[in-house]
Amino acid sequence: MGERDKRGRVWAATAVCPCCEGRPSEIGCLHCHGQGITDDVAGWEPHELEELPRPKAVMPGRCGDCATRFGSPEEEGGDPACRDLTRPFFCHWGGGFREVEGRYVPVAQMPDGTPVGALVCAGWWNYLTGRQHDDDRGYQEPGEQRAGAEGDVPR
């Protein structure tokens, strides 16, 4: 994705800067601008990169009924919120949401509607960071069992 495509989106570092080896500097480099971490890893081989961990505020894996899964009501209905890179998409299973007449409403929220205490959706995080995820496993209604679904958050 080019620099123009990144304007306005949430920024997330994905790796320790391969040039600075994670050492912040006042001078800065073209990859990390002195932060020591970066998302600018084009041209580097995966074995040359030290991947950063997923933040604790992000769900550990996608839910079986994740909005980002193939066949989900959100995907089928064209809900752009789960693919909007200008603001986080929050997991309704991550706590802090209550179902009210078929929609999930934050129990506590900021004036702009951002939920307080909710975890970021793992599928949205994967989309933001370009990390691989298990798109071949489609949407699963809550309560259904799926055998061998690694990475899925258990219910």
Secondary structure by P-SEA (a helix, b strand, c coil): cccccccccbbbbcccccccccccccccccccccccccccccccccccccccccccccccccccccccccccccccccccccccccbbbbbcccccccccccbbbbcccccccccccccccaaaaaaaacccccccccccccccccccccccccc
